[in-house]
């Protein structure tokens, strides 16, 4: 098959997950062309994105100091660029469109009536029974219309008795020895100076912070690292705990590796605030709405680990794609959780 694969480029989680699926599909002989939105090629260094791909400008949200600013987002929406990019895509060249919360490919398929499969954590929030932040009309509209597909497949840490897949994550080697005082930090949307002000108080720990920006002040117990997937993974395997925003892919990797987790959801971001609720409900990690010395200190003393050994899903998903029976979702979900 020739497949057009759309990937949401905000953050790294969508790229990592989609790369796993694309690798499996290519291994089976399928031809994949990829569109990554809201990311430049320069900012993909170290992410090992498979060619061929192109980066396009799409709809996105403004984030400032760990919170989504809806007013600023509305002002900055570039509908003209988005619509132009949608019009450029000829979906008749492809047998199938797959979208990981990527709106250009999803809308091109919808307008041109090409079959489109959506596979993302965001889709899980469309189902009843999944922990969700209290009703948010704007967020609900975004979930339904930002990236519409014919078959929206959700992914989550539990199926919650709904048609939802387990996380799609890399299989990591388990031969790395954990370093008790090493803490991995990935808070790419937070103020770097605020991170320093909090973490500098814990001199007995080494914090490796992966972030696009750097602070104006530094501390000997905090090491700032450029985003690089290979180095990040090595540190993840060695770390005893991880502090991050409550996206989906990184916490999923932590749970599969039996790591301690502290997540801080982006304010006004329904997905992240809902993820924090799910972590609390499943009792697999700690959550906080603020990063301060007390919160970090209490978490460092805790040994709560939410170990969840997920079954590899990419092969099962690829086999389901190859079957062509897209109405048979039950067999896909049953096999994935068995």
C-alpha positions in Angstrom: 0.0 0.0 0.0 1.0 3.6 -0.5 0.1 5.5 2.7 0.1 9.2 3.6 1.0 9.5 7.3 0.4 12.8 9.1 2.2 13.5 12.4 1.5 16.4 14.8 4.9 18.0 15.4 4.2 19.8 18.6 6.4 18.2 21.2 8.2 14.9 20.5 5.6 12.3 21.6 3.6 12.0 18.4 6.8 11.8 16.3 8.2 9.0 18.5 5.0 6.9 18.4 4.4 7.4 14.7 8.0 6.5 13.9 7.5 3.1 15.5 4.4 2.4 13.4 6.0 3.7 10.2 9.1 1.5 10.7 6.8 -1.5 11.1 4.8 -0.7 8.0 7.9 0.0 5.9 9.4 -3.3 7.1 6.4 -5.0 5.6 7.0 -3.3 2.2 4.5 -0.5 2.4 5.4 2.9 0.9 5.0 5.8 3.4 5.1 9.5 2.8 5.0 11.6 5.9 3.8 15.1 6.7 4.8 16.7 10.0 3.0 19.9 10.9 4.1 22.7 13.3 7.7 21.7 13.2 10.7 22.8 11.1 13.3 20.3 9.7 15.9 22.1 11.8 14.0 21.3 15.0 13.8 17.6 14.1 17.6 17.0 14.5 18.2 14.0 16.7 14.6 12.6 16.2 15.5 10.0 13.5 12.5 10.8 11.3 12.2 8.4 8.4 12.4 9.9 4.9 10.6 11.0 2.8 8.8 13.7 4.8 7.9 17.3 4.6 7.2 19.9 7.2 4.1 22.1 6.8 2.6 25.0 8.8 -0.7 24.2 10.4 -3.1 25.2 13.2 -1.5 25.3 16.6 -1.8 26.8 20.1 0.2 29.5 21.9 1.9 28.3 25.1 3.5 30.6 27.6 5.1 29.5 30.9 3.3 26.2 31.0 -0.2 27.4 30.0 -2.2 27.6 26.8 -3.3 31.1 26.0 -6.5 30.8 24.0 -6.7 34.5 23.1 -3.2 34.6 21.7 -3.8 31.3 19.9 -6.8 32.7 18.2 -4.8 35.8 17.1 -2.0 33.7 15.7 -4.1 31.1 13.9 -2.9 31.0 10.3 -6.0 29.6 8.5 -4.6 30.8 5.1 -1.5 28.7 5.4 -3.4 25.8 6.7 -6.0 25.8 3.9 -3.3 26.3 1.2 -1.5 23.2 2.6 -4.7 21.2 2.7 -5.4 22.1 -1.0 -1.9 21.0 -2.0 -2.4 17.4 -1.0 -3.8 15.0 -3.6 -5.0 12.0 -1.6 -6.0 10.1 -4.8 -2.3 9.1 -5.0 -2.6 7.1 -1.8 -4.4 3.9 -0.7 -4.9 5.2 2.8 -4.4 8.2 5.1 -3.3 7.8 8.7 -3.2 10.8 11.0 -1.6 11.1 14.4 -3.6 14.2 15.5 -2.3 16.0 12.4 -5.0 18.2 10.8 -3.7 18.9 7.3 -3.8 15.2 6.2 -7.0 14.6 8.1 -8.9 17.5 6.5 -7.5 16.7 3.0 -8.8 13.2 3.3 -12.2 14.4 4.6 -12.6 17.0 1.8 -11.5 14.5 -0.9 -13.5 11.6 0.7 -10.4 9.4 1.1 -10.5 6.8 3.9 -8.6 8.1 7.0 -7.6 6.4 10.2 -6.8 8.5 13.2 -4.5 7.0 15.9 -3.8 9.2 18.8 -4.1 9.5 22.6 -6.5 12.5 22.0 -9.0 10.1 20.3 -9.3 8.2 23.6 -10.8 11.3 25.2 -13.7 11.0 22.8 -15.0 8.0 24.8 -17.2 7.9 27.9 -15.6 6.4 30.9 -12.2 7.8 30.2 -11.0 10.3 32.9 -11.5 13.8 31.6 -11.2 17.3 32.9 -14.6 18.9 33.7 -16.5 19.8 30.6 -14.6 22.3 28.4 -16.6 23.4 25.3 -13.5 24.8 23.5 -11.5 21.7 24.2 -14.3 19.4 23.2 -14.7 21.2 19.9 -10.9 21.0 19.3 -11.0 17.2 19.9 -13.8 16.6 17.4 -12.9 19.0 14.6 -9.2 19.7 14.8 -8.3 16.4 13.2 -11.5 14.5 12.0 -11.0 11.0 10.7 -13.3 8.1 9.6 -12.0 5.7 12.2 -10.6 7.5 15.3 -8.6 5.0 17.3 -7.7 6.0 20.9 -4.6 5.0 22.9 -4.4 5.1 26.7 -2.8 3.5 29.8 -6.0 1.5 30.4 -8.8 0.5 28.1 -11.4 1.8 30.6 -13.8 -0.8 29.1 -13.7 1.2 25.8 -12.2 0.4 22.4 -8.8 1.8 23.2 -5.3 0.5 22.4 -2.4 0.3 24.8 0.5 2.8 24.4 2.7 2.3 21.3 6.3 2.6 22.7 9.8 1.4 21.9 11.1 -1.8 23.3 14.0 -0.7 25.5 16.9 -2.9 26.7 16.7 -3.6 30.4 20.4 -3.9 31.1 21.0 -0.3 32.4 21.6 0.0 36.1 19.4 2.7 37.7 21.2 5.6 39.4 19.3 6.5 42.5 20.1 10.2 42.5 19.7 10.8 38.8 16.4 12.5 37.8 15.4 13.1 34.2 13.4 16.4 33.6 11.5 17.2 30.4 9.5 20.4 30.8 9.9 22.0 27.5 7.0 24.4 27.9 8.0 25.7 31.3 10.1 28.7 32.2 13.8 27.4 32.5 14.5 29.9 35.3 11.6 28.6 37.3 13.0 25.1 36.9 16.4 26.2 38.2 14.9 28.1 41.2 13.2 24.9 42.4 15.7 22.2 41.5 18.8 24.0 42.8 17.6 23.3 46.4 18.2 19.5 46.0 22.0 19.3 46.0 22.0 15.5 46.6 20.5 14.9 43.2 21.6 15.4 39.6 18.9 16.7 37.4 19.3 16.2 33.6 17.0 18.8 32.0 16.1 18.4 28.3 14.8 21.6 27.0 14.9 23.8 23.9 15.7 26.9 25.9 18.3 27.7 28.5 18.1 29.6 31.8 19.9 32.8 32.6 21.2 31.3 35.9 22.7 27.9 36.5 23.3 25.4 39.3 25.9 22.7 39.8 23.3 20.0 40.3 21.4 20.7 37.1 22.7 19.7 33.7 21.0 21.2 30.6 20.9 19.0 27.6 19.9 19.6 24.0 17.0 17.4 22.8 18.5 14.2 21.3 16.5 11.0 21.2 19.4 8.6 21.7 20.9 10.5 24.6 17.5 11.1 26.2 16.7 7.4 26.1 20.0 6.5 27.7 19.3 8.9 30.5 15.8 7.7 30.8 17.0 4.1 31.3 19.4 5.2 34.1 17.2 7.7 35.9 15.3 6.7 39.1 12.6 9.2 38.4 11.2 11.5 35.7 9.6 15.0 36.0 7.6 16.0 33.0 4.5 17.6 31.7 1.5 15.2 31.5 1.7 14.4 27.8 1.2 10.8 26.9 4.2 9.2 25.3 6.9 9.9 27.9 4.8 8.9 30.9 3.9 5.7 29.0 7.6 4.9 28.6 8.2 5.6 32.3 5.4 3.2 33.3 6.7 0.4 31.1 10.2 0.9 32.6 8.9 1.0 36.2 10.1 4.6 36.8 8.8 7.1 39.4 6.9 9.8 37.7 5.8 13.4 38.6 3.7 15.2 36.0 2.6 18.8 35.7 -0.2 19.3 33.2 -0.1 22.4 31.0 -2.8 24.7 32.3 -5.9 25.0 30.0 -4.7 21.9 28.0 -7.6 19.4 28.3 -5.5 16.4 27.3 -2.8 17.0 29.8 -5.2 17.8 32.7 -7.2 14.7 31.8 -4.0 12.6 31.8 -3.2 13.9 35.3 -6.6 12.7 36.4 -6.0 9.3 34.9 -2.7 8.9 36.6 -4.3 9.7 39.9 -7.2 7.3 39.3 -4.9 4.5 38.2 -2.4 5.3 41.1 0.6 5.0 38.8 2.3 8.3 39.5 2.2 11.7 41.2 0.7 14.9 39.8 1.0 18.6 40.6 -0.3 21.9 39.3 2.7 23.8 40.6 6.4 23.1 40.7 7.8 24.2 44.1 10.3 22.9 46.6 7.7 21.2 48.8 6.2 19.2 45.9 9.6 18.1 44.5 10.8 17.2 48.0 7.8 15.0 48.8 8.0 13.3 45.5 11.7 12.5 45.8 10.9 10.7 49.1 8.1 8.7 47.6 8.7 5.3 45.9 5.3 5.0 44.1 6.0 3.3 40.8 3.3 2.6 38.3 4.8 -0.4 36.5 2.6 -1.4 33.5 4.2 -4.0 31.1 2.5 -3.1 27.8 2.4 -5.6 25.0 4.1 -4.4 21.7 1.2 -3.0 19.5 2.8 -1.8 16.3 2.9 -5.3 14.7 -0.8 -5.9 15.6 -1.8 -2.5 14.2 0.1 -3.1 11.0 -1.5 -6.5 10.5 -4.9 -4.9 11.1 -4.1 -2.2 8.4 -3.1 -5.0 6.0 -6.3 -6.9 6.6 -8.3 -4.0 5.2 -11.2 -4.8 7.4 -11.3 -1.5 9.2 -14.8 -2.2 10.6 -13.4 -5.0 12.7 -12.0 -2.9 15.6 -12.8 -5.6 18.2 -10.2 -8.0 17.0 -7.6 -5.2 17.0 -8.3 -4.2 20.6 -8.7 -7.8 21.9 -5.3 -8.8 20.5 -3.6 -5.7 21.7 -4.6 -6.2 25.4 -4.4 -10.0 25.5 
